[in-house]
């Protein structure tokens, strides 16, 4: 007597199932890699913006504090202005567009770089006219402007190359600073 054994079918994968699983795994991996690359680029951009903002706020705070306490503006050009600060010291703020640096230089002192990576900077001088109790400001008079300047407007744009070198982070700061200790000379 001869007994034939039945063979159990083995639970393997067919070629079609392996190809479909490989394709799905590839698509999922590609999506995951895209999310990872986007996340790292976004994180680098956020770090860059945060550093620019910190540097810009520090520079703006330094300038604002000194201009508010200033006694007078003694000289002004499109890229620099000089004030007599609250301690009676002449302080020059100047911007060099070639180096991209904004520097603060006290009389007889060494220059201090407040900003680097600056691509645009503008200083504007204004006066206040006592009209009906308003606090409006107007461009400083052209004749004897130093006696009428009461407000300094600052605007700059700082930009920095992103890590990887394919894009740029920019930060724009603007402020109007009123001189509170202005010495009126007629």
C-alpha positions as CSV (number, residue, x, y, z in Angstrom):
1,X,0.0,0.0,0.0
2,X,1.3,3.3,-1.0
3,X,0.2,6.5,0.8
4,X,0.7,9.8,-0.9
5,X,1.4,12.8,1.4
6,X,-0.2,16.0,0.6
7,X,2.1,18.9,0.5
8,X,1.0,22.0,2.3
9,X,1.3,25.2,0.3
10,X,3.8,27.5,1.7
11,X,2.7,31.1,2.6
12,X,5.1,33.1,0.4
13,X,4.7,36.2,-1.6
14,X,4.1,36.3,-5.3
15,X,6.2,38.5,-7.6
16,X,3.3,40.9,-8.0
17,X,2.9,41.4,-4.3
18,X,6.6,42.0,-3.8
19,X,6.6,44.6,-6.6
20,X,3.6,46.4,-5.2
21,X,5.1,46.4,-1.7
22,X,8.4,47.7,-3.0
23,X,6.7,50.5,-4.9
24,X,4.6,51.6,-1.9
25,X,7.7,51.6,0.3
26,X,9.6,53.7,-2.2
27,X,6.8,56.3,-2.5
28,X,6.5,56.4,1.3
29,X,10.3,56.8,1.7
30,X,10.3,59.6,-0.9
31,X,7.5,61.5,0.9
32,X,9.3,61.1,4.2
33,X,12.6,62.4,2.7
34,X,10.8,65.4,1.2
35,X,9.3,66.2,4.6
36,X,12.7,65.9,6.3
37,X,14.4,68.2,3.7
38,X,11.7,70.8,4.0
39,X,11.9,70.7,7.8
40,X,15.6,71.2,7.9
41,X,15.5,74.0,5.4
42,X,12.7,75.7,7.3
43,X,14.6,75.3,10.6
44,X,17.7,76.8,9.1
45,X,15.7,79.8,7.8
46,X,14.1,80.3,11.2
47,X,17.5,80.3,12.9
48,X,18.8,82.8,10.3
49,X,15.8,85.1,10.8
50,X,16.1,84.9,14.6
51,X,19.8,85.8,14.5
52,X,19.1,88.8,12.1
53,X,16.3,90.0,14.3
54,X,18.4,89.8,17.4
55,X,21.3,91.8,15.8
56,X,18.8,94.4,14.4
57,X,17.0,94.8,17.7
58,X,20.3,95.3,19.5
59,X,21.5,97.9,17.0
60,X,18.1,99.7,17.1
61,X,18.0,99.7,20.9
62,X,21.5,101.2,21.1
63,X,20.7,103.9,18.6
64,X,17.2,104.7,19.9
65,X,18.5,105.1,23.5
66,X,21.2,107.5,22.4
67,X,19.2,109.5,20.0
68,X,16.3,110.0,22.5
69,X,18.8,111.5,25.0
70,X,20.6,113.5,22.3
71,X,21.0,117.3,22.7
72,X,21.3,118.0,18.9
73,X,22.0,116.7,15.5
74,X,25.1,118.5,14.3
75,X,25.7,117.0,10.8
76,X,23.8,114.8,8.4
77,X,24.5,113.2,5.0
78,X,22.5,110.4,3.3
79,X,24.8,107.8,4.8
80,X,25.7,109.3,8.2
81,X,24.7,111.7,10.9
82,X,26.3,113.1,14.0
83,X,24.7,113.9,17.3
84,X,25.7,115.4,20.6
85,X,24.6,112.6,23.0
86,X,23.2,113.1,26.5
87,X,26.7,113.2,28.0
88,X,27.8,116.0,25.6
89,X,29.9,113.7,23.4
90,X,29.8,113.9,19.6
91,X,28.8,110.5,18.2
92,X,28.8,109.7,14.5
93,X,26.6,107.0,13.0
94,X,27.8,106.0,9.5
95,X,26.9,103.4,6.9
96,X,29.4,102.1,4.4
97,X,27.4,100.5,1.5
98,X,30.5,98.7,0.2
99,X,31.2,96.8,3.4
100,X,27.5,96.7,4.5
101,X,28.5,98.0,8.0
102,X,26.7,100.5,10.3
103,X,29.2,101.9,12.8
104,X,28.9,104.1,15.9
105,X,32.0,106.2,16.5
106,X,32.2,108.5,19.6
107,X,34.6,111.5,19.4
108,X,38.0,110.3,20.4
109,X,36.9,106.7,20.6
110,X,37.1,103.6,18.4
111,X,34.4,102.6,16.0
112,X,31.8,100.0,17.1
113,X,30.1,98.0,14.4
114,X,26.4,97.8,15.2
115,X,25.4,96.0,12.0
116,X,27.0,94.0,9.3
117,X,25.3,92.4,6.3
118,X,23.3,95.7,5.8
119,X,22.2,96.2,2.2
120,X,20.2,99.4,2.6
121,X,20.2,102.2,5.1
122,X,18.5,105.6,5.2
123,X,18.5,108.4,7.8
124,X,15.9,111.2,7.6
125,X,15.6,114.3,9.8
126,X,12.3,115.8,10.9
127,X,11.0,118.7,12.9
128,X,7.8,119.3,14.8
129,X,5.6,122.3,14.1
130,X,3.4,123.3,17.0
131,X,0.2,123.4,15.1
132,X,-3.0,123.0,17.2
133,X,-1.4,120.6,19.7
134,X,-0.7,117.8,17.2
135,X,2.4,115.7,17.3
136,X,2.9,115.6,13.5
137,X,6.4,115.6,12.1
138,X,7.6,117.4,8.9
139,X,10.9,117.4,7.0
140,X,13.5,119.5,8.7
141,X,13.8,123.1,7.4
142,X,16.5,123.5,4.8
143,X,17.8,126.7,6.3
144,X,19.2,126.3,9.8
145,X,18.0,122.7,9.9
146,X,20.2,121.8,12.9
147,X,18.2,124.1,15.2
148,X,14.8,122.5,14.1
149,X,15.6,118.8,14.1
150,X,13.5,117.0,16.6
151,X,13.1,113.5,15.1
152,X,15.4,111.1,13.4
153,X,13.9,108.4,11.1
154,X,16.0,105.2,10.6
155,X,15.3,102.5,8.1
156,X,17.6,99.6,7.1
157,X,17.5,96.2,5.5
158,X,19.9,93.5,6.6
159,X,20.2,90.3,4.6
160,X,22.1,87.1,5.1
161,X,22.8,84.1,2.8
162,X,21.0,81.0,3.9
163,X,23.1,77.9,4.7
164,X,23.4,76.0,1.5
165,X,23.7,79.3,-0.4
166,X,20.5,79.1,-2.5
167,X,18.4,81.8,-0.8
168,X,18.6,84.9,1.4
169,X,17.0,85.9,4.7
170,X,16.1,89.6,5.0
171,X,15.0,91.7,8.0
172,X,13.8,95.3,7.7
173,X,13.9,97.7,10.6
174,X,12.3,101.1,10.7
175,X,11.8,103.6,13.5
176,X,11.2,107.3,14.2
177,X,13.0,108.4,17.3
178,X,12.1,111.7,19.0
179,X,14.9,113.6,20.7
180,X,13.7,114.4,24.2
181,X,16.6,116.6,25.4
182,X,17.0,118.7,22.3
183,X,18.7,122.0,23.0
184,X,17.0,124.7,21.0
185,X,19.5,127.3,19.6
186,X,18.2,130.3,17.8
